[in-house]
Each structure stands twice: as structure tokens, then as C-alpha cells.
């Protein structure tokens, strides 16, 4: 079987019909591109660092907040359940990449931070991750990126208005 046909059958964009509303066609194109980039990043992280994307994402959140985050904050930022965050955190803690300490004013909450080893490991992964993203989108010019960022900003703003 042709690999291109197989790929087309697996992506969201293959569902597009010519008479579908342009917004539906755009949504499916965005979703397909997002999924393809994410799949590439997952594979690269697994191959080069033997780590999953959710574990990388948790470490990325902590790298942005050197003082640490509670498990609830991590769950909210990663948009996953507390149970998922807890499982990932246990793995990373077991590898010495993060530490969890009780929050002084809340016995039920834990503050999670990257350890020194976690900071170093994440720094290596983040550098490679950035290169992989650039590889995926590198064929776009600066002007193309600025135009897309502007359009996507408008979509984001419009969507935020739906929430309020």
C-alpha cells in the first residue's frame, strides 16, 4: 500500500469534502499540521532522550517557574488530570529530575521543582526541541510566520471572547 495514501487516511484533513465550510477545512488543516508536528517531536524526544512528550512538558512548565509549582498548578497548565501529573511526577522524581516538597501552609499540597540534574537535562532537551520545531517550520519565511502569527492571534482573541 502506498505510504502517502496510508498517511492521508490517518490525518484529519483527509475528511475534508470540497463543499465543507471553509472554516471546517481550515480547522482540519490546522489540526493535521499540529498532529504531524507533535508526532515528529514525540519521536525525536523518544529517540534522542528516551523521554515522553508529557514528561518533557511537565519539565518545561517547571523550567518556566524556578520557584516551583503545585501539583494542581501543573495539572491546570498541562490541561490533564491530577492523576496524570502525579504519575509523571513520580517517574521524574524517581529519576532525580524533580523534587516534591510539602507546601508549608497547606499539608495536602506539594511544591514541585526541577533539581539541578533536571535543569541540566531539560536545558539539553529544550535546545534540541527548539531545533526540531525550527526544522518543521523552517521553510516559512519570517514574513510568513509574522502573517500566520497575526491571523492566529486574531483567532485566539475571538475564541477567548467565547469563554467570557
Secondary structure, DSSP 8 states (H G I E B T S, - for coil): --HHHHHHHHSGGGG--TTS-HHHHHHHHHHHHHHHHHHHHHHHHHHHH---HHHHHHHHHHHH-TT-EEHHHHHHHHTS-HHHHHHHHHHHHHTTSEEEEEETTEEEEEEEEE-HHHHHHHHHHHHHHHHHHHHHHTTS-HHHHHHHHHHHHHHHHHHHHHH-
